[in-house]
Amino acid sequence: MSLNKEDLKNKIIYRASYRGTKEMDILMIAFVKSIIDKLDVDHLKALNEFINMDDEVLISIKKKESLTKFTNTFINKIIDDFQKF
């Protein structure tokens, strides 16, 4: 089943809003809302992959402790934007 663009955006916003900790909820929803309307479907899929990473990984990325590079160049751009956010 493929999601249309609006369904995918709603799925991403929902996931960003319910991370598990209130602090991460606040951070992720603010970040997602700052970029989501600028993205096409392929980039939304990359954002969905990013938003579904474990909180520990995202915190490590935010603190620039993780040097992981992904094959998807847009995920790398999202990570760069997230670190600057």
N, C-alpha and C positions, 0 to 999 in steps of 0.2 A: 504494500500500500504506500503510495507516495503522498506526501503532504504538500498542499499548496503553500504559497509564500506566507499568507496570513496565519495559517495553522502552525507553520513552523515557527513564526515569530512568537505566537502565543505560547507554544511549547517551551521556547527558550526563555521567555519572560517568566513563565511559571517556575521553571527549574532554577532560574537565578534568584527568585523570591523565596524559595524554600530549600536552602542549602543544609541547614542543620544547626547553625549558630546564627544568632541575630546579627552579629558583626559581619559575618560573611554574606548574609542576606543583603544587608545594606550596601556593602561594597559592590557585590556582583550586580544587583539590580541597577544601581547608579551607572556602573560601567556599561552594562548591556543597553540600557535606555539611551546612553550617549552615542551609541554607534549603530543600533539595530535598523533604523530607518534608512540608513545610507547603503545597506548591503543588498546584493542580489541573492538569488536562491543558493548558488554554489557557495558564496561566502557565508550565508546563514547556516549552511550545513557544517562549515568549518567552525563557526561560532558555537553551534550546538555540540560539536565534539569537544571544544574547549570548555564549555560550561559544565560538561558532564565529568570533568576530571575531579579526582578526590580533592577535598578541601586542603589536605596537607600539601599536595602537589601545587595547588594554586597559591597557597601562602608562600611556599618556597620560591615559586616563580615571581610573586609580587616582591619578595625581599631580595630578588636577584641572586638567590642561593643556588638555583637550578640553572644549569647551562645546557639543558636538553634542547636540541634542535629537531624539528619535525620535517618530514619530507614535504608536507603541505606548506607552501610558502605563505599562504594567507594565515594559517595558524601562527606562524612565526611573527607575522605582522600584528595579529591580535595580541600575542604575548608582549610584544614591544609596546603597543598602545596601553595594555593593562599595567605594565610596569611604570609607565609615565603618568597614569591616571591618578 
